[in-house]
């Protein structure tokens, strides 16, 4: 298994030696400090979800870019029965939420739900304490290292890289994942609780791949022709499967 230093050197070498294939923006390596993972479980069929969707969309403009937090939004399908089928929902995202909540012995799942590093996150009633919560997490050293590079072709997006855990971390319980997500999505909802509303979304997960074997990995995402390539990005993260804690995370836009 490669060390964190070796991952950084490899990523830098790829960007420098292959400018025609991998531009600098198409290669990312994990930082020396820990980057937390914020996951949103949401649905267009849920009338309380749009405000939280909007809050998530404001994070980059408020200084919470991928160097501070990696954000992913999973649309679940269990609200589809009330009259509106969420076009971004997948059954596996609903199952992922159930598994995540079972770790904390939660008796039910709900939307919208934010999970910060695998734990239920609820913003303070009187003030937004997100920055303070992030600061607590980033003070801890990273427990994993990740390197990922992207190669864009007309029909696919290939993600190549490697990951490893830090010294002292039990690798048996570490799992790595890749998420292809899309920003600037909009829907005119015609039924259900949000009927008549225009909803906008960012960080919407289109495909989730994993868990990935430790060491080097390669995954080819098949890109749907309806997706906006300029708004696609890929996130890579390593989690402790027992607790959901994000050991490290990185995110980068698709090559432009």
C-alpha positions as CSV (number, residue, x, y, z in Angstrom):
1,X,0.0,0.0,0.0
2,X,1.4,3.4,-0.9
3,X,2.2,6.0,1.7
4,X,0.5,9.5,1.8
5,X,3.8,11.1,0.6
6,X,4.0,8.7,-2.4
7,X,0.4,9.6,-3.4
8,X,1.2,13.3,-3.4
9,X,4.3,12.9,-5.5
10,X,2.4,10.7,-8.0
11,X,-0.4,13.2,-8.5
12,X,2.0,16.0,-9.0
13,X,4.0,14.0,-11.5
14,X,0.8,13.1,-13.5
15,X,-0.2,16.8,-13.8
16,X,3.3,17.9,-14.8
17,X,4.2,15.1,-17.3
18,X,0.8,14.7,-19.1
19,X,-0.5,18.2,-19.8
20,X,-2.2,17.0,-22.9
21,X,-4.2,14.4,-21.1
22,X,-4.5,15.4,-17.5
23,X,-4.6,19.2,-16.9
24,X,-3.9,20.5,-13.4
25,X,-7.6,20.8,-12.7
26,X,-8.1,17.1,-13.5
27,X,-5.9,15.8,-10.7
28,X,-6.5,16.1,-6.9
29,X,-4.7,14.9,-3.9
30,X,-5.8,15.0,-0.3
31,X,-4.6,17.8,1.8
32,X,-2.3,17.7,4.8
33,X,-5.3,18.6,6.9
34,X,-8.5,16.6,7.2
35,X,-11.4,17.5,4.9
36,X,-14.8,16.4,6.4
37,X,-17.7,14.9,4.3
38,X,-21.1,16.5,4.4
39,X,-23.9,14.2,3.0
40,X,-27.5,15.4,2.3
41,X,-30.4,13.0,2.0
42,X,-33.2,14.8,0.2
43,X,-36.2,14.4,-2.2
44,X,-38.2,16.5,-4.5
45,X,-41.3,14.9,-3.0
46,X,-40.6,16.4,0.4
47,X,-41.9,19.9,1.1
48,X,-39.4,20.6,3.9
49,X,-36.4,19.7,1.7
50,X,-36.0,22.8,-0.6
51,X,-34.7,25.1,2.2
52,X,-31.9,22.7,3.1
53,X,-31.1,22.1,-0.6
54,X,-30.7,25.9,-0.9
55,X,-28.5,26.1,2.2
56,X,-26.2,23.4,0.8
57,X,-26.0,25.3,-2.5
58,X,-24.8,28.4,-0.7
59,X,-21.8,26.7,0.9
60,X,-19.2,27.4,-1.8
61,X,-20.1,31.1,-2.0
62,X,-19.7,31.3,1.8
63,X,-16.2,30.0,1.6
64,X,-16.9,26.4,2.2
65,X,-15.2,25.0,-0.9
66,X,-13.8,21.5,-1.4
67,X,-10.6,22.5,0.4
68,X,-12.8,22.8,3.6
69,X,-15.6,20.3,3.1
70,X,-16.7,17.8,0.4
71,X,-20.5,17.9,-0.2
72,X,-22.7,15.3,-1.7
73,X,-26.5,15.2,-2.1
74,X,-28.3,11.8,-2.4
75,X,-31.9,11.9,-3.6
76,X,-33.9,9.1,-2.0
77,X,-36.9,7.3,-3.6
78,X,-39.2,6.6,-0.7
79,X,-41.1,9.8,-1.2
80,X,-42.0,8.9,-4.8
81,X,-45.3,7.3,-3.8
82,X,-47.0,10.5,-2.9
83,X,-47.3,11.7,-6.5
84,X,-44.0,12.9,-7.8
85,X,-41.2,10.7,-9.0
86,X,-37.9,12.4,-8.1
87,X,-35.8,12.2,-11.4
88,X,-32.5,12.1,-9.4
89,X,-33.6,9.5,-6.8
90,X,-32.1,6.0,-6.6
91,X,-33.1,3.1,-4.3
92,X,-29.5,2.5,-3.4
93,X,-29.3,6.0,-1.9
94,X,-32.3,5.2,0.3
95,X,-30.5,2.0,1.4
96,X,-27.3,4.0,2.1
97,X,-29.2,6.3,4.4
98,X,-30.8,3.4,6.2
99,X,-27.4,1.8,6.8
100,X,-25.9,5.1,8.0
101,X,-28.7,5.6,10.5
102,X,-28.5,2.0,11.7
103,X,-25.0,2.7,12.9
104,X,-26.4,5.1,15.5
105,X,-29.4,2.8,16.2
106,X,-31.9,5.4,14.7
107,X,-35.4,3.9,14.5
108,X,-36.3,5.7,11.3
109,X,-35.0,7.7,8.4
110,X,-36.2,11.2,7.4
111,X,-35.6,14.0,4.9
112,X,-34.0,16.3,4.7
113,X,-31.2,14.8,6.7
114,X,-27.6,16.2,6.9
115,X,-24.8,13.8,8.0
116,X,-21.4,15.3,8.8
117,X,-18.7,12.7,8.9
118,X,-21.3,9.9,9.4
119,X,-23.2,11.6,12.2
120,X,-26.6,13.3,12.1
121,X,-26.0,17.1,11.8
122,X,-28.7,19.6,12.8
123,X,-27.9,23.2,12.5
124,X,-28.4,25.4,15.6
125,X,-31.8,27.1,15.8
126,X,-30.5,30.7,16.4
127,X,-27.3,30.7,14.5
128,X,-25.5,28.7,11.8
129,X,-22.8,26.8,13.7
130,X,-21.5,24.9,10.6
131,X,-18.1,26.7,10.6
132,X,-17.5,25.9,14.2
133,X,-18.4,22.2,13.7
134,X,-16.1,22.0,10.7
135,X,-13.3,23.6,12.8
136,X,-13.6,20.9,15.4
137,X,-13.2,18.2,12.7
138,X,-10.4,19.7,10.8
139,X,-8.3,20.1,13.9
140,X,-7.9,16.3,13.8
141,X,-5.2,14.9,11.5
142,X,-6.3,13.0,8.4
143,X,-6.5,9.3,8.8
144,X,-6.2,8.5,5.1
145,X,-4.7,9.8,1.9
146,X,-6.3,9.9,-1.6
147,X,-5.1,10.7,-5.0
148,X,-7.5,10.8,-8.0
149,X,-7.1,11.9,-11.6
150,X,-9.8,12.2,-14.3
151,X,-9.7,11.5,-18.0
152,X,-12.7,12.7,-20.0
153,X,-13.8,11.0,-23.2
154,X,-17.0,11.5,-25.3
155,X,-19.0,8.8,-23.6
156,X,-17.1,8.1,-20.3
157,X,-15.2,9.6,-17.5
158,X,-12.4,7.6,-16.1
159,X,-11.2,8.0,-12.5
160,X,-7.8,6.6,-11.6
161,X,-5.9,6.9,-8.4
162,X,-5.0,5.4,-5.1
163,X,-5.7,5.5,-1.4
164,X,-4.2,4.4,1.8
165,X,-4.8,4.7,5.5
166,X,-2.5,6.5,8.0
167,X,-0.3,4.6,10.4
168,X,-2.3,3.2,13.3
169,X,-5.6,3.0,11.4
170,X,-7.2,-0.4,11.1
171,X,-7.4,-0.9,7.3
172,X,-9.9,-3.7,7.7
173,X,-12.7,-1.2,8.5
174,X,-11.8,1.5,5.9
175,X,-13.8,1.7,2.7
176,X,-13.2,4.1,-0.3
177,X,-15.9,5.4,-2.6
178,X,-16.2,7.5,-5.7
179,X,-19.2,9.8,-6.4
180,X,-20.0,11.4,-9.8
181,X,-22.1,14.5,-9.0
182,X,-23.8,17.3,-11.0
183,X,-24.4,20.9,-10.1
184,X,-26.9,23.5,-11.3
185,X,-29.9,21.2,-11.7
186,X,-33.4,22.4,-11.9
187,X,-36.9,20.8,-12.0
188,X,-40.4,22.2,-12.4
189,X,-42.3,19.9,-10.1
190,X,-45.8,19.1,-11.3
191,X,-47.2,16.9,-8.5
192,X,-46.8,16.0,-4.9
193,X,-46.0,18.2,-1.9
194,X,-43.8,20.6,-4.0
195,X,-46.3,20.9,-6.9
196,X,-45.9,24.2,-8.8
197,X,-42.4,24.9,-7.4
198,X,-39.2,25.2,-9.4
199,X,-36.5,23.4,-7.4
200,X,-32.8,23.8,-7.8
201,X,-30.0,21.4,-6.7
202,X,-26.3,21.1,-6.4
203,X,-23.9,18.3,-5.6
204,X,-26.5,15.7,-6.8
205,X,-24.9,12.3,-6.9
206,X,-25.5,10.6,-10.3
207,X,-23.5,7.5,-9.6
208,X,-21.8,6.0,-6.6
209,X,-19.0,3.5,-7.0
210,X,-17.5,1.4,-4.3
211,X,-16.2,0.2,-2.0
212,X,-12.9,0.4,-3.8
213,X,-10.0,-2.0,-3.0
214,X,-7.2,-0.4,-1.1
215,X,-4.2,0.7,-3.2
216,X,-4.7,1.7,-6.8
217,X,-8.1,1.9,-8.4
218,X,-9.7,2.6,-11.8
219,X,-13.4,3.2,-12.4
220,X,-15.1,4.3,-15.7
221,X,-18.3,6.3,-15.3
222,X,-20.6,6.2,-18.3
223,X,-21.9,9.7,-18.8
224,X,-25.5,10.2,-19.8
225,X,-25.9,12.5,-22.8
226,X,-28.4,14.5,-20.9
227,X,-26.0,15.4,-18.1
228,X,-24.2,18.8,-18.3
229,X,-20.5,18.0,-18.6
230,X,-19.4,21.4,-17.4
231,X,-21.3,20.9,-14.2
232,X,-20.0,17.4,-13.4
233,X,-17.5,16.6,-10.6
234,X,-16.0,13.6,-8.8
235,X,-15.5,13.2,-5.1
236,X,-13.4,10.5,-3.5
237,X,-13.7,9.7,0.2
238,X,-12.6,7.0,2.7
239,X,-15.0,6.1,5.5
240,X,-14.8,3.9,8.6
241,X,-17.6,1.3,7.8
242,X,-18.3,0.9,11.6
243,X,-18.9,4.6,12.4
244,X,-19.3,6.4,9.0
245,X,-16.5,8.7,10.0
246,X,-14.8,10.2,6.9
247,X,-11.1,9.5,7.2
248,X,-10.4,11.9,4.3
249,X,-12.1,13.3,1.3
250,X,-11.3,15.2,-2.0
251,X,-13.3,16.6,-4.8
252,X,-12.6,18.0,-8.2
253,X,-14.5,19.2,-11.3
254,X,-14.4,17.3,-14.6
255,X,-11.7,18.3,-17.0
256,X,-12.5,21.4,-19.0
